[in-house]
């Protein structure tokens, strides 16, 4: 798969507005995979920032992405933000036709389907995702701030075709969250976050509490303990799940280019359904390094 594209930067206009326009053409196995035009537009001033993006596929004649993000900061440092997001999920390409076909490339389907039929299959495998988010944050003092946000999202169904069954959409799902964030609670550069989240999903209700901290032991060594708890109740039956996930992350900065990371943790689950209880425990350990050059 390969692609070629061109973009043109525009602005800055009026010291506050800039953007770009672009064209992209992508080929997969000798078949046009994606051909799209679009652009970005950005507005910024001392209190306001707005970002928008549009991506339109001229091959499928469908809107791939329409995105609008905006933030406004008041004089007392209260911040409000909004995000509107519409997109194909996944991004529409002819390669989407291979989903459910038991193959890994378009080339394997060329003897079975015409190019036009492959594009029809690709469109049938591609859902529409829509979401809106509104949120706000406000500092309480020099150490603590609070934030909250609300999201509504919807993932559409897909069509049955080519021997692949239809996918049922989620319907509109709702997410509510709030956080208390502390910075410099014990010493400079530490961080403590207490978060609460409620998810009203199509198949369940989920409640989440998340405790996340970061403590700089030295300038080079940081410790990041975290504890997350979830409680889920199913809407279609009497099933419930309790989940507890403790973890700790250790970061050591060797120099400005090299750092080492260690993640240790686990997840305990208790599932109950039809009077039957099932407990499970998973443990993990990850060791790695990061090198910037």
Number of C-alpha atoms within 10 A of each C-alpha: 12 10 13 10 12 10 13 10 12 13 13 12 10 8 10 14 16 17 18 15 17 15 17 16 17 18 17 17 14 11 16 18 23 20 21 20 19 19 17 18 17 19 18 16 11 8 12 16 17 18 17 18 18 18 22 18 21 13 16 19 10 14 20 23 21 17 17 18 18 18 18 19 17 11 8 8 12 16 18 19 18 18 18 16 17 19 20 20 16 13 17 28 23 26 23 22 24 20 16 13 13 8 12 12 17 21 15 14 16 14 8 10 14 11 15 10 15 22 22 17 23 21 20 21 25 22 21 20 19 20 18 17 18 17 18 18 19 17 17 13 8 10 13 17 17 18 18 18 18 17 18 16 19 18 19 18 18 17 16 13 13 17 8 14 12 13 15 12 15 15 14 15 16 19 16 17 18 19 19 18 20 21 18 14 15 12 11 10 13 18 20 21 18 17 19 17 18 19 18 15 17 16 14 15 16 19 17 17 19 17 17 18 18 19 20 16 11 10 9 13 15 19 18 18 19 18 16 18 18 17 17 18 17 16 13 9 11 11 17 19 18 17 18 17 18 17 18 18 18 17 18 17 17 11 9 10 10 13 17 15 15 15 16 15 17 14 16 15 18 15 15 16 13 9 7 8 12 10 12 10 12 10 12 10 12 10 11 10 12 11 10 7 6
